[in-house]
Amino acid sequence: MALIKSISGIRGTVGGNAGEGLTPLDIVKFTSAYAALIRRISFVKSNRIIVGRDARVSGEMVRRLVCGTLMGMGFDVVDIGLASTPTTELAVTMAGACGGIILTASHNPKQWNALKLLNGQGEFLNAEEGQEVLRMAEAEAFEYAGIDRLGSYTEDLSYNEKHIERVLALDLVDVEAIRKAGFRVAIDCVNSVGGIILPQLLERLGVKHVRKLYCEPTGDFQHNPEPLEKNLGDIMNLMKEGGNDVAFVVDPDVDRLAMICEDGTMFGEEYTLVSVADYVLKHTPGNTVSNLSSTRALRDVTNNYGMQYYASAVGEVNVVAKMKEVNAVIGGEGNGGVIYPEAHYGRDALVGIALFLSHLAHEGKKASELRAAYPKYCMAKKRIDLTPDTDVDAILKKVKETYRKEEVNDIDGVKIDFADGWVHLRKSNTEPIIRVYSEAGSMEDANRLADEVSACI
């Protein structure tokens, strides 16, 4: 069993002993601490908190505990049911709520679940706030409401439609061009909430031919839910059969978007953001942001438009903070996360799909042709599994010292920039591992760089 308590929320495998897995006691304690913090810090004059969840098998159990706990803390719960992470984020501001909790372990396997914690802007808590939730949970620094101050419970299942309407209203989403293009689209929604909302979105975008794979929201994921090439053999084989223009793949909570070309090859999750940014920059020039572990291609495309690229620490909250700081028109993460401020400050696969299809329709190219137009980089993503006694700080310090003559960035782990590529090592916020990402002009060189750096550990 595993329980990871971090500033980005609480995540764990369901069951086991309290404090060692994601048990009912842990769920109640962290929900209580979050509610107490929101009561103290929220600038939104509201007593409502939004709760949405992905389709995980454990979701119903977790939902009941979270909603009951929030009511016990004196908050009025608005339960939006099976909903994506970006839908829940939008619901917070649309409902005028003071916060929100998303019940999802994102790309983790089905035995995992998590509480993702939102502020009154529908954005993730910052590091200081997240740390305070951990402190308050540890100290049990919260007080439940008396009988006359108990919160209420309301179910409102309208937010999927409201989310779609928000996407369709974006100036750069060209529904007419998409409709005229007559795209044939395949989707893989890994048996979660994408299977509910993506078909609705595509229908509203005028896509008449949609081939669905794993769209039943059972929570029984038919493959590893992380949208990486090694997990997507079924949808890639479907595309190789021909007859479809592009395939979209999402993770269980629909904040990451991977795409597959008409010939069954991966568009590349790193290039989801690159392609959407190309389209946005063509119409609204401005700055861009991605994290330190994302491809250099975004920098290259941004520079081609005479604009400025900025890098942030890994983590959506860090990307968003940097985007606000530099007034970026588009940003995100290389894991397929597109953040478009005109919609909201959160990774949103629906926004990514709508903008990409608009781009594809305007360019009049095949998906593979569009992909070939971008700078060619190859990225290797490896990991170092940790044991409880692993000294991560010592590992990173050794790497930094070994490569002190190179360009080194240590705002988030250690990133070493070489002339022909880069390697970034950092401790994961969601798993007990060190992530080792590397990029170069070929996969061989990317793997070589990663192996060379890892060898010094």
WOJO-V152647 format. One record per residue. N is the residue number from 1. RES is the residue in one letter. OMEGA is omega in degrees with one decimal (NA if undefined). Layout:
BEGIN
n/res/omega
N/RES/OMEGA
N/RES/OMEGA
END
This chain:
BEGIN
n/res/omega
1/M/-178.3
2/A/174.5
3/L/-178.7
4/I/178.2
5/K/-178.7
6/S/-179.5
7/I/-179.9
8/S/177.2
9/G/178.0
10/I/-174.7
11/R/179.9
12/G/173.3
13/T/-173.1
14/V/175.3
15/G/179.5
16/G/179.9
17/N/177.9
18/A/-179.6
19/G/179.4
20/E/174.9
21/G/178.6
22/L/-177.0
23/T/175.2
24/P/179.3
25/L/179.2
26/D/-179.9
27/I/-179.3
28/V/-176.9
29/K/-177.7
30/F/174.6
31/T/179.3
32/S/179.4
33/A/177.7
34/Y/-178.9
35/A/178.9
36/A/178.1
37/L/-179.2
38/I/177.9
39/R/-175.2
40/R/-169.2
41/I/-170.9
42/S/174.7
43/F/179.8
44/V/-178.4
45/K/-177.8
46/S/176.5
47/N/-175.7
48/R/170.7
49/I/-179.0
50/I/172.9
51/V/175.6
52/G/-177.2
53/R/171.8
54/D/-169.7
55/A/-178.7
56/R/-179.1
57/V/-179.5
58/S/-172.2
59/G/-178.1
60/E/177.0
61/M/-178.9
62/V/180.0
63/R/-177.9
64/R/178.7
65/L/-177.9
66/V/-178.5
67/C/179.1
68/G/179.5
69/T/178.4
70/L/176.2
71/M/178.0
72/G/175.7
73/M/175.3
74/G/-179.8
75/F/175.1
76/D/-175.2
77/V/170.4
78/V/-177.7
79/D/-177.4
80/I/172.5
81/G/178.6
82/L/-173.2
83/A/178.9
84/S/174.6
85/T/179.4
86/P/176.6
87/T/-179.3
88/T/176.8
89/E/179.3
90/L/-178.1
91/A/-179.8
92/V/-178.5
93/T/179.2
94/M/-178.4
95/A/-176.9
96/G/-178.1
97/A/179.5
98/C/178.4
99/G/179.8
100/G/175.7
101/I/177.2
102/I/-178.9
103/L/-178.1
104/T/171.7
105/A/174.0
106/S/-174.2
107/H/-178.9
108/N/179.1
109/P/-167.1
110/K/179.7
111/Q/179.8
112/W/165.2
113/N/-174.9
114/A/171.4
115/L/173.1
116/K/-167.7
117/L/-176.0
118/L/173.4
119/N/-176.7
120/G/174.7
121/Q/-177.9
122/G/179.4
123/E/-177.1
124/F/175.6
125/L/176.9
126/N/-174.0
127/A/-178.7
128/E/179.8
129/E/178.2
130/G/178.2
131/Q/179.4
132/E/174.9
133/V/179.3
134/L/-179.7
135/R/-178.1
136/M/178.3
137/A/-179.9
138/E/-178.1
139/A/-173.6
140/E/-176.8
141/A/177.7
142/F/-177.6
143/E/-177.6
144/Y/-175.4
145/A/173.3
146/G/-172.9
147/I/-177.5
148/D/-178.7
149/R/177.7
150/L/-179.6
151/G/-179.7
152/S/179.3
153/Y/177.0
154/T/173.6
155/E/179.6
156/D/-175.2
157/L/-175.5
158/S/-168.9
159/Y/172.4
160/N/179.1
161/E/179.2
162/K/176.6
163/H/179.3
164/I/178.6
165/E/178.4
166/R/179.7
167/V/-178.4
168/L/-177.4
169/A/-179.9
170/L/-176.0
171/D/-175.9
172/L/174.7
173/V/-174.2
174/D/-176.5
175/V/-178.0
176/E/178.8
177/A/178.8
178/I/-179.5
179/R/-179.4
180/K/-178.3
181/A/177.6
182/G/-176.6
183/F/169.3
184/R/-169.7
185/V/171.3
186/A/179.1
187/I/172.9
188/D/-174.3
189/C/172.6
190/V/172.2
191/N/177.1
192/S/-167.4
193/V/174.0
194/G/179.4
195/G/176.8
196/I/-168.3
197/I/-177.6
198/L/176.7
199/P/178.0
200/Q/178.7
201/L/-176.5
202/L/176.7
203/E/179.8
204/R/176.5
205/L/178.0
206/G/176.4
207/V/-173.3
208/K/-177.0
209/H/-179.0
210/V/176.7
211/R/-173.2
212/K/176.0
213/L/178.0
214/Y/-178.6
215/C/177.1
216/E/-174.6
217/P/-177.3
218/T/-174.4
219/G/176.9
220/D/-171.6
221/F/-176.6
222/Q/171.3
223/H/175.5
224/N/-170.2
225/P/176.9
226/E/-173.1
227/P/177.3
228/L/-175.8
229/E/-176.8
230/K/-179.0
231/N/-168.2
232/L/-178.4
233/G/-176.6
234/D/-178.4
235/I/176.7
236/M/177.4
237/N/176.5
238/L/-179.6
239/M/179.6
240/K/177.1
241/E/179.4
242/G/176.1
243/G/177.6
244/N/-176.7
245/D/-178.7
246/V/174.2
247/A/176.4
248/F/178.4
249/V/179.2
250/V/174.2
251/D/-173.3
252/P/-179.3
253/D/166.7
254/V/172.5
255/D/175.7
256/R/-175.7
257/L/171.5
258/A/-176.8
259/M/178.8
260/I/-176.6
261/C/-176.5
262/E/-178.8
263/D/178.2
264/G/176.7
265/T/178.8
266/M/170.4
267/F/179.3
268/G/-176.1
269/E/177.2
270/E/-175.0
271/Y/171.8
272/T/179.7
273/L/-178.6
274/V/-177.6
275/S/179.1
276/V/178.1
277/A/177.2
278/D/-180.0
279/Y/-178.8
280/V/-178.3
281/L/179.2
282/K/-176.8
283/H/-179.0
284/T/-178.3
285/P/178.7
286/G/-178.6
287/N/176.2
288/T/-180.0
289/V/164.9
290/S/-177.6
291/N/-175.3
292/L/-177.8
293/S/-177.3
294/S/-174.3
295/T/173.5
296/R/-175.9
297/A/178.3
298/L/176.4
299/R/-178.1
300/D/179.8
301/V/179.0
302/T/179.3
303/N/178.0
304/N/177.4
305/Y/-179.7
306/G/-178.0
307/M/-174.3
308/Q/175.8
309/Y/177.2
310/Y/177.1
311/A/177.9
312/S/169.4
313/A/179.9
314/V/-179.4
315/G/-175.5
316/E/-178.6
317/V/179.0
318/N/176.8
319/V/-179.5
320/V/179.4
321/A/179.0
322/K/178.5
323/M/178.7
324/K/-179.0
325/E/-175.5
326/V/178.0
327/N/-178.4
328/A/178.3
329/V/178.8
330/I/179.1
331/G/179.3
332/G/-177.6
333/E/-176.4
334/G/177.1
335/N/-178.3
336/G/-178.6
337/G/179.8
338/V/177.3
339/I/-176.4
340/Y/-173.0
341/P/178.4
342/E/176.5
343/A/175.4
344/H/-179.3
345/Y/176.7
346/G/176.9
347/R/-171.3
348/D/-179.7
349/A/178.5
350/L/176.4
351/V/179.1
352/G/179.7
353/I/-176.4
354/A/179.1
355/L/179.9
356/F/178.9
357/L/175.2
358/S/178.8
359/H/-178.9
360/L/179.0
361/A/-179.7
362/H/-177.5
363/E/-179.2
364/G/-179.0
365/K/167.9
366/K/179.4
367/A/-179.9
368/S/178.1
369/E/177.8
370/L/179.4
371/R/-177.8
372/A/-178.1
373/A/-175.7
374/Y/179.3
375/P/-176.3
376/K/171.3
377/Y/176.4
378/C/-177.0
379/M/174.1
380/A/-179.6
381/K/-177.5
382/K/-177.4
383/R/171.9
384/I/-179.5
385/D/-176.2
386/L/169.3
387/T/-177.7
388/P/-177.2
389/D/178.5
390/T/177.9
391/D/-176.2
392/V/-179.2
393/D/179.5
394/A/177.5
395/I/-177.7
396/L/178.2
397/K/179.7
398/K/178.3
399/V/-179.6
400/K/-179.6
401/E/-178.4
402/T/-175.4
403/Y/-176.2
404/R/-179.6
405/K/176.6
406/E/175.0
407/E/-174.4
408/V/176.6
409/N/-176.7
410/D/178.2
411/I/179.7
412/D/-171.6
413/G/177.4
414/V/174.2
415/K/178.0
416/I/178.0
417/D/174.1
418/F/179.2
419/A/-174.4
420/D/179.2
421/G/-180.0
422/W/174.1
423/V/179.9
424/H/176.5
425/L/177.5
426/R/176.6
427/K/-180.0
428/S/174.0
429/N/-171.0
430/T/-178.3
431/E/179.5
432/P/-177.2
433/I/164.0
434/I/176.7
435/R/178.3
436/V/179.4
437/Y/176.9
438/S/-178.9
439/E/177.3
440/A/-177.7
441/G/176.8
442/S/178.9
443/M/177.6
444/E/-179.6
445/D/178.6
446/A/177.5
447/N/179.7
448/R/179.7
449/L/-179.9
450/A/-178.8
451/D/180.0
452/E/-179.6
453/V/-179.1
454/S/-177.4
455/A/-178.4
456/C/-177.3
457/I/NA
END
